[in-house]
Amino acid sequence: MEIAQQENNGVVCLKFTGRLDADSAPAAEASVKGLMQQGKSRLLFDLSELDYISSAGLRVILLTVKGVQSQKGKVVLSALRPYVREVFDVSNFSSIIPITDTVAAGWQQF
């Protein structure tokens, strides 16, 4: 998995490419924790290139949301592929995390 990072007006966009699973989750968690330690609390996750997410990946996202909310920040997920969206819907995460259809719409949430 790869994570590309872009910042604009205090919002950090993280573009995930590949698989967010047990193998890649620790690196993803470390990247996000590093941002939060820098005081970054407005995060946009671009999941347009994410092929697969496991329960370990969901855990990373849930921990991120909880950490960011404790800093009075916000996490928005955008451009989920159908399989990834289904995982969020089945796990009911889509009811607690804002999800937009496009990355452009995600930027507008901030």
Secondary structure as the mmCIF struct_conf table of DSSP 4:
data_model
#
loop_
_struct_conf.conf_type_id
_struct_conf.id
_struct_conf.beg_label_comp_id
_struct_conf.beg_label_asym_id
_struct_conf.beg_label_seq_id
_struct_conf.end_label_comp_id
_struct_conf.end_label_asym_id
_struct_conf.end_label_seq_id
STRN STRN1 GLU A 2 ASN A 8
TURN_TY1_P TURN_TY1_P1 ASN A 9 GLY A 10
STRN STRN2 VAL A 11 LEU A 20
BEND BEND1 ASP A 21 ASP A 21
TURN_TY1_P TURN_TY1_P2 ALA A 22 SER A 24
HELX_RH_AL_P HELX_RH_AL_P1 ALA A 25 GLN A 37
TURN_TY1_P TURN_TY1_P3 GLN A 38 GLY A 39
STRN STRN3 ARG A 42 ILE A 53
HELX_RH_AL_P HELX_RH_AL_P2 SER A 55 SER A 70
TURN_TY1_P TURN_TY1_P4 GLN A 71 LYS A 72
STRN STRN4 LYS A 74 SER A 78
HELX_RH_AL_P HELX_RH_AL_P3 PRO A 82 VAL A 90
TURN_TY1_P TURN_TY1_P5 SER A 91 ASN A 92
HELX_RH_3T_P HELX_RH_3T_P1 PHE A 93 SER A 95
TURN_TY1_P TURN_TY1_P6 ILE A 96 ILE A 96
BEND BEND2 ILE A 97 ILE A 97
STRN STRN5 ILE A 99 THR A 100
BEND BEND3 ASP A 101 THR A 102
HELX_RH_AL_P HELX_RH_AL_P4 VAL A 103 TRP A 107
TURN_TY1_P TURN_TY1_P7 GLN A 108 GLN A 109
#
